[in-house]
Amino acid sequence: MTLREKLARIGLRSALDTRQEANTSWSDPICIYDFVERMGTEVWFVGGASFAGMYAKGYGRLFVPAERPVGRKAFTCAHELAHLRFDHGSRVEELEFDRSDNEVPDEMLANIYAAHLLMPRQAVETAFSRRNSPPEKAGPIDFYCVANQLGVGYETLLKHMHWSLRMIEYAKLQELLAVSPKDIRKILLGRDGSPHLIFATEHWHKVAIDLEIGDYAIIPRNAQLNGPSAKLVGICSYGQVVEGVKTGISQAMICEGDWAAMIRVSRRQFAGRCIYRHMEDSDED
């Protein structure tokens, strides 16, 4: 057995054990920040262009870069949780473009753990099944939507589904990678728009729609929006377009159905403890 195969087994088993210890189904999406906080570890967002994450052993805190893309922040949080779980010792990680994590066993293990914690096979299968869209037949928008719900980047999901889960063939991977998230956002909105867009259909479940001020989300056409933090700003071919306009929590719901989702809005590149990121700010009025 190679080192990578050994680490893959350890990382997978530990990720599934973590979900079980937290009484979280393997088939459910999670908000990694809420998940880690419920397990008794604080999550803090920290500014700094070169900061890429930190685990402070003995302090019960994980530090996540505030200035990175949404999916990268979530993966970093899960990655740092792995260092905590495997007792790797405190470390500050900076952006090192010339280093491959595949060269460092602890980092390789942390990446494997993070991937399976955020994207266990059961959760991926359930997300596509709810949309009645088998991965081998699904298009870029389907994968983008599933990545949104699992809280990861589009490319991260695709590579995990090919290299780790073996759910899509290499040719399918290349076909999907040829379409960028920016391309998908333009298709969904019908124009160039927000650098971050969540596509939440009636199949979205279990987690909130998390936005920063200025981000967009697409919600079902027949959903009603309640609350001050988000507002309807238009209609597109896929539903209603919502923008996060101030910190706080709103709700989207279909009155004649059983679908509802919280829309939580935080400041752009919020720095501080994660549990305060949606707290309403009187200075915004």
N, C-alpha and C positions, 0 to 999 in steps of 0.2 A: 504494500500500500504506500503510495506516495505521500509526502508531507501535506500536499494540498488536499488529497482525499481524506486524510486523517482529520485535518482542520475542518473540512466541510462537514464531516459527520458530527464533530464536536459542536460546531457553530449551529447547525440545524437543530440538534437535540436540545441545546441550551436555549435557543430562541423559542422553541415550542414549550419547553418547561417554564420559561418566563411568562408566557401567555397563560399557561395553566395556573401558575402561582398567583397571577393577578385576576383569576376567574374571568378571563377573556377568551371567547371562542376563537379557535384557529380560523374560522371562516369570516370573521368580522374585520372590517377596516378599523384602524385606530388613529387617534390623534396622538402622536408619540409624546408630545409635551405633557398632555393631560395624563397619559399612561404612566410616564416616569414619576410625575408628581404624586399620583395615587400610590405608587410603590414606596414613597417616602424619601425621594431624592429631589432636591430643588433643581430647576432648570432656569438658567440665566442667559439672556441675550446680551452679547457684548459687541461694541463697535470696533472698527479697525479693519482696514483694507486687506492686510496680510494675515489676520487672525483666522484660523481654520478649525478651532475647537480645543476644548480642554477638559480634562477630568482631574479634579482635586481630591486625591485620596485622603480619607479621614475627615473631610468637611461635608460630605453628603451633597455635593453640588456638581452639576455638569454645566459647562459654558459653551454656548452655541454662537456662531458668527451671525450678527444681525444684518450684515451687508451682502449676504450671499443669496442666490435664488431660493425660492420657497422649497423646492424638492431637495436641494443640497442641504439646507438647514435641518430639515427633518431627518435626512440620512445621517448627518453629523451627530445629531442627538442620539440616535440609535447606536451609532458607532461608539460614541463616548460611554454609553450605557454598557456596552460590551467590555470596555476597559475596566469599568467598575465591577461588573459581574465576574470577570476572570482575574480580578485582583492584580492588574498589570502595573499598578503604581502610577503616581501623578505624572502628567505630561502636558506640555503645551504644544499644540500642533499648529504649524504655520503652512501657508501655501508653498509647496515645493514642487514645481512643475517638472523638475528633472528626476524626481524619485517615484518609483512605482511601489505601491503598497504590497505588490506581489513579492517584493524583495525582503519584506519584514514580516516574519510569522505572526507577531502580535497584531499588526495592522491587517494582515490578510484575514485572520480569525475574526477581528472586529467587523470587517466589511461583510463577511459571510453571515455572521450573526445578525447584523443590522438588516441585511437583505431579507433574511427569512423571518425576522421579527415583523417587519413592515409588509412583506409580501409572501406570506406562507402560501403554499400550493392551494390549500382549501379556500383562502380568501380570494385568490386570483380566479380560481375556478367558479366560485360563487358569484363574483362580480360579472363575469362574462355570461354565466348561466342566467342571471337575473335579467340581462339584456337580450337573452335569446340569441346570442351572437358567439358561436364557437371561435376560439382564437385563430384557428387555421383559415377561417373565412372572414374574420373581422377586418375592418379597415382602420386607417389611422385615427379617425375620430373616435371609434370605439376604444382603442388603446389609450388615447389621450384622456377620455372620460374615466376609464378605470384607473389610470395613473393619478388623476385628480383625487379620486375617492380614497385611494390608498396612501395619498400624501407624498408621492414620490415623483421624480421627473419622468417624462415620457421615455427618454433613452434608457434610463435606469431600469424601468419596467421591462422594456423590450429585451435588453441584454440579460436580465435575470430570467426571463421566461425562456430564452434560448439556451444560455450557457448552464444555468443551475436547474431549472425546472424541466427543461427539455419539452416545452409545450409548443414551440414553434420551430420550424426548420430554418436553416441558415438563409435560404433564398427569401423566405418570408421576412426574416430579420432585416436583410438588406433592402428589401422593398419598402419596409416601414421606415427605416432610417433615412431613406431618400426624401421623406417628407418631414420637414422640420416643425417643431412646435409653433414657430412664427407663422408658417404656412397654414397650419391647422386653425390657429386663432383667426387668421384672415378669412378662411373659409367659413368659420362659425359666425363671425360678426359681419361678414360681407364687406369688410374694410380693414385696414391696419388699425390696431387699437391698443389696448392695455398690454403692458409687458407681462402681466399675469391675468389669466382668464380661467375661471372654473366653469365647467359644463356639468350642471347638476340636473339630470333627468328625473323622472318619477322613480327610477331605480336607485337613486342615491339614498343611502340609509346608514344609520348608526353613528355618523360623525357630522359635526357642524361644517358649514361652508365658511371657511376662514379666509378673510380678505384683509389687505392693508388699504388704507385710504387711497383712492384712485384706481384700485383694482376693479375688474368687472367679473360678474358671474352671469350665466344664462340659467334661468329657472323655467319650469313648465309654463306654457302659455296661459293656462287656466289657474295659475297660482295667485294668491293674494299676498301682498307684502305688508307687514305691520312692524312698526318700530322706526326710530329716528336715525339709525346708523347707516342704513342703505336706502337708496331710492331707485325707482324705475327710470331709466333714461332712454329706452327705445325698445323696438321689436326687431327680431331677426328671423330668419327662416327656421330656427331651431327653438325659439321661445322668446321670453322676455329678457331684456338686458338690464341688469342691476349693477349699480356702482356703489362701492363703499365710500361714504362721504364724511363720516365722523366716528370716533371710537364709541363702541357700545355693541348692543346685541339686538338684532331684529329677527323676525320670523317670516318664512315663506310657507304657505300652506294651501292645499287644495280643499276647499270647504266641503265639496260633495264627495270627497274621497278620504283616504286614510294616510295621505302623504303630508309630511311637514319636515322642515329643516330649519335649524337656527342659522342665522348669518351673523358671524362674529367679526367685528372690524377693529383692527388695531392701527396705531400710527405706523407710517412707513418707516421701515428699519428700526422698529421699536427696540430700545435697549433697557434692560431691567429684568426683574423676575417674571417668568412667563405668565403666572397666574394674574398679573395685573395688566396684561397687554390689551384687554378689551374694556378696561375700566373707563367709564365716561369722563371726559376732560372738560371742565367748565371753561377753560381758556379757548376752546374751539367755538363757543357760541358767539 
